[in-house]
Amino acid sequence: MTKVCVVVQNHPGVVMGGAQYQGHLLAEELARREGVEVTYLARDVSKLEVSARNLPYAVRSIGTWVGIRRRAALFDATELWHALCEIQPDVVYQQMRQSYTAVCAHYARRAGIPFFFQIASDLDLERRWVTNGVSANLPFDVAEAIMGMWGLTHTSHVIAQTARQKRVLHERFGKDAAAVVRNFQPLPASLPQKPESPIEVLWVANIKEVKRPELFVELAESFVGRDDLKFTMAGRPSGLHRRYAPLMRRIARTPNLEYLGELSIDDVNQRMTQAAMHVNTSSFEGFPNTFIQAWANGAIVATINVDPDEETMEKLGIGVCAGSFAGLRNTVDQLARSPDKRHEIARRAFAFAQANHSLARGAQLADQMLIAAVESRRSRAGSPAGSSSGTAT
C-alpha cells in the first residue's frame, strides 16, 4: 500500500479555487490507482456538503477558521504535523507557498520521503516578505512568507505550471523544477454552438483586489447602449463583504451587467458554453483554470496583462493579451464584430486545451509521485534506488 497526502488549505467542497480544484482532481486520479490510499488534508472540512463526502479519498481537517486562527495558516502547523505523523505517508503533495509548505518539507526530510510542492500562482515565486500591504495582519503575513520560502527551498520536487515559472524558480531560488505540469481538468469532446445574439462577455474570478473586478465593470459601462453585447460577472467576494459594497452597488446600476454570485465548476462550464468571450482583468495569475474552461468551451480569452506562459496566447493565436484597458475595450469591440475571427480563435484554443490540459496531465503527475514514493521506499530499505520498476504497490 502506498499512502499519499494531498495538502491544500481548503477543500473545493468548502471553498472553491484553482489550487483546491487541482488538488481534488489529483487526489481523485491517485485514488483510482490500485494499492494507493489518499488523504486530503485541509483546514476546516466540517462544512463539506454530505453529497460531496462521497469521494474516492479520505478528507481530514487540520484546523479551523474560528477566532485568531483565521488570520494565518501557521496556527494549523501542529495539527498538520500530527496528521502527517499519524498517517505516515510515502509521498506528500502541497499547493500554495505558505506555512504548510514548511511543515510538509520538514516532515518529508525527517521521514526521508519525497515532497512535491506545486506552484499555485506567480505569487509563490515572489521573494518579498510582504505582498499584501501593511495591515494589522502584517506579523502573520511575514511569518507565513518566511516559513513558505524555507519550505520551498527545502522541498525535494517543485512542480511548475508554466515554462516561465520554471525559469523564475531557478533565477530567484536556484532550484530546478522537477517538471512542468500544466493545469488539467475534464474537457468536453467538442465545441458548443454559440447563441448568435446578444454576444455575452463573461468575467469569472473570486472578487478580490488582485483580480481588479472594477475594470470589468468599467468595461461594461463603456458599452452601455450596445444591444449586441451583454456582460456577466461571477465570483465569490473575498474578505469582508462590506469592502466590496460600493462595487456591488455600481454593478447593480449598470444596465448591461449581470452579477451571478459564486458558481460551481459545472455552472461555470455551462456559462462558458454560452459566452463568446471570457475577460480576465487580473494583475497577475498562475495558470487560471478559467482559461482552460474558456478554451474548451469556445469562449475567447481576452486579458489586459495575463498571458499565462511566455506569450502562449499571442504566439499561438488562442487568445488576446491587450496590454491596456483601452486595448481590451478595442479587442472586445473588434471580436464582437467579427464572428469568423471568433470561430477561428475558438477552434485553435479548443485544440490547444485538448492537447495540453486534459486529465492525462494529472495522470502523468500521479505517475511521477508514485514512482518517487517507490524509489524512496526502496532506498530507505537499503536497495539501489535505480532498481525501481516504476510501479506503485
KAQUI-V19029 format. One line per field, one symbol per residue. ss: DSSP state (H for helix, E for strand, L for the rest). phi: phi as a letter, one per 40 degrees, with the letter a starting at -180 (. if undefined). burial: + if it has 9 or more other ideal C-beta (glycine too) atoms within 8 Angstrom, else -. A space follows every 10 residues. Layout:
# KAQUI-V19029
ss=???
phi=???
burial=???
This chain:
# KAQUI-V19029
ss=LEEEEEELLL LLLLLLLHHH HHHHHHHHHH HLLLLEEEEE EELLLLLLLH HHHLLLLEEE ELLLLLHHHH HLHHHHHHHH HHHHHHHLLL EEEEELLLHH HHHHHHHHHH HLLEEEEELL EHHHHLLLLL LLLLLLLHHH HHHHHHHHHH HHHLLLEEEE LLHHHHHHHH HHHLLLLLEE LLLLLLLLLL LLLLLLLLEE EEEELLELHH HLHHHHHHHH HHLLLLLLEE EEEELLELLL HHHHHHHHHH HHHLLLEEEL LLLLHHHHHH HHHHLLEEEE LLLLLELLHH HHHHHHHLLE EEELLLLLLL LHHHHHLLEE ELLLHHHHHH HHHHHHLLHH HHHHHHHHHH HHHHHHLLHH HHHHHHHHHH HHHHHHHHHH LLLLHHHLLL LLL
phi=.bcbbbbbdb cccbbcaccc cccccccccc ccccgbbbbc cadbbccccd ccccbcbcbb cbaaccgccc caccccdccc cccccccfcc abbabgcacd cccccccccc cgbcbcbbcc acccbccccb bbgcaccddc cccccccccc cccbccbbbc cacccdccdc ccbgbcccab bcdbacbcca ccccccaccc bbbbaccadc cfcccccccc dcbdhcccbb bbbaicccgc cccbdccccc cccccbbbbb gcbcdcccdc ccccccbbbb bccaacbccc ccccdcbgcc cbbcbcbcaf gdccccgbib bcgacccccc cccccccbcc cccccccccc cccccbbccc ccccccdccc cccccccccc cgcccccccg bcb
burial=-+++++++++ ++++-+++++ ++++++++++ +-+--+-+++ +++++--+-- --+-+-+-++ +++-----+- -++++++-++ +-++--+-++ ++++++++++ +++++++++- --++++++++ +++++----+ ------++-+ ++++++++++ ++-++-++++ ++++++-+++ --+-+-++++ +++++-+--- ++------++ ++++++++-- +++-++++++ +-++----++ +++++-+--- ---+--++-+ +--+-++-+- --+-+-+++- ++++++++++ ++-+++++++ ++++++++++ ++++-++++- -+++---+++ ++--+-++++ ++++++---- ++-+++++++ -+++--+++- ++++++-+++ +++++++++- ----+--+-- -+-
